[in-house]
């Protein structure tokens, strides 16, 4: 059994465009929504996602920044199951245009026509506090 490092997991997450972001809704329920990371995953365990600031997800994060992310790879090697990654973390809402520019990719314009000048744009930064993965027959946990 091999132990993946944080750098290994970041590389694998970069190849998985969409994650499921789960938040705590107003009544305590778990709410989930798909969200694209656009390959923007940092080795220290941070993931970045752009969103419209007027969404329930953003309101949920304002109330309770504890979130989870789940990633699933599209295929495994040699017939093995794909990689699955579950992340627990704390979300931060960033509304700084300069930071937007640091994380912006052209592909985002499909959702945000005015780019980093899109009214209400927010960048959700999720800092992982615990990462668990399953990769074929291997599984492990990484603490950033």
C-alpha positions in Angstrom: 0.0 0.0 0.0 1.4 3.4 -1.0 0.8 6.6 0.8 0.0 9.6 -1.4 1.4 12.9 -0.4 -0.4 16.3 -0.4 1.4 17.1 -3.7 0.3 13.8 -5.2 -3.3 14.5 -4.3 -3.1 18.1 -5.6 -1.9 16.8 -8.9 -4.8 14.3 -9.1 -7.4 16.9 -8.0 -6.1 19.3 -10.7 -7.2 16.7 -13.3 -10.8 16.5 -11.9 -12.6 19.6 -13.0 -15.8 19.3 -11.0 -16.2 18.7 -7.3 -19.3 18.6 -5.1 -19.2 21.4 -2.5 -21.3 20.7 0.6 -22.3 23.4 3.1 -24.6 23.6 6.2 -27.9 25.1 5.2 -29.9 27.4 7.4 -31.9 24.7 9.0 -28.9 22.5 9.6 -29.4 20.3 6.6 -26.5 19.5 4.3 -26.7 21.3 0.9 -24.5 20.3 -2.0 -23.8 21.8 -5.4 -21.3 21.0 -8.2 -18.5 23.5 -8.6 -15.5 23.7 -11.0 -12.0 24.2 -9.6 -10.6 25.0 -13.1 -7.4 23.1 -12.1 -6.7 25.7 -9.4 -5.5 23.5 -6.5 -2.5 24.5 -4.3 -0.1 22.1 -2.8 -0.8 23.3 0.7 -4.3 22.0 0.5 -6.3 25.0 -0.8 -8.9 24.8 -3.5 -10.5 27.9 -5.2 -13.9 28.2 -6.8 -15.6 31.3 -8.3 -19.3 31.9 -7.6 -22.0 34.4 -7.8 -22.1 36.1 -4.4 -25.9 36.0 -4.3 -26.2 32.2 -3.9 -27.4 30.0 -1.1 -24.0 28.5 -1.0 -22.4 31.8 -0.2 -25.0 32.5 2.4 -24.4 29.1 4.0 -20.6 29.8 4.1 -21.2 33.1 5.8 -23.2 31.4 8.5 -20.9 28.4 8.9 -17.5 28.1 7.1 -17.2 24.4 7.7 -17.6 22.7 4.3 -16.7 19.5 2.5 -15.6 18.7 -1.0 -15.8 15.4 -2.9 -13.8 14.6 -6.0 -14.1 11.5 -8.2 -11.7 10.7 -11.0 -13.0 9.5 -14.3 -11.1 6.3 -14.6 -8.6 4.1 -12.8 -5.4 2.5 -14.0 -5.3 -1.1 -15.1 -9.0 -1.6 -14.4 -8.9 -0.3 -10.9 -11.6 2.0 -9.6 -11.0 5.8 -10.1 -9.6 7.9 -7.3 -12.1 9.3 -4.7 -11.1 12.3 -2.5 -13.1 13.6 0.4 -12.0 16.9 2.0 -13.1 18.6 5.1 -12.2 22.3 5.4 -13.0 25.9 6.1 -14.2 28.2 3.4 -13.3 31.8 3.1 -15.1 34.3 0.9 -12.8 36.6 -1.1 -14.1 39.7 -2.9 -10.7 41.2 -3.9 -10.3 41.9 -7.7 -6.5 41.4 -7.5 -7.0 37.9 -6.0 -9.6 37.2 -8.7 -7.0 38.0 -11.3 -4.5 35.5 -9.7 -7.0 32.6 -10.0 -8.9 33.6 -13.1 -8.9 31.3 -16.2 -10.4 32.2 -19.6 -12.7 29.2 -19.3 -14.6 30.9 -16.5 -16.1 33.4 -19.0 -18.8 30.8 -19.9 -20.3 31.5 -16.5 -19.0 35.0 -15.7 -19.3 37.1 -19.0 -17.6 40.2 -17.5 -14.6 38.3 -16.2 -13.2 39.5 -12.9 -15.4 42.6 -13.2 -18.6 40.5 -13.0 -20.9 42.2 -10.5 -21.3 40.1 -7.3 -18.4 37.8 -8.1 -16.9 36.0 -5.1 -14.0 33.6 -4.9 -14.5 30.7 -2.5 -11.2 29.5 -1.0 -11.5 26.1 0.8 -8.5 25.3 3.1 -8.4 21.6 3.8 -8.2 20.5 7.4 -8.5 16.8 6.5 -8.2 14.9 3.3 -9.2 11.2 2.9 -8.7 9.3 -0.4 -9.4 6.0 -1.9 -7.2 5.1 -4.9 -7.7 1.6 -6.3 -7.0 -0.7 -3.4 -5.1 2.0 -1.5 -6.6 4.5 0.9 -5.2 7.0 3.3 -5.5 10.3 5.0 -3.4 13.4 4.6 -3.5 16.3 7.1 -2.3 19.5 5.4 
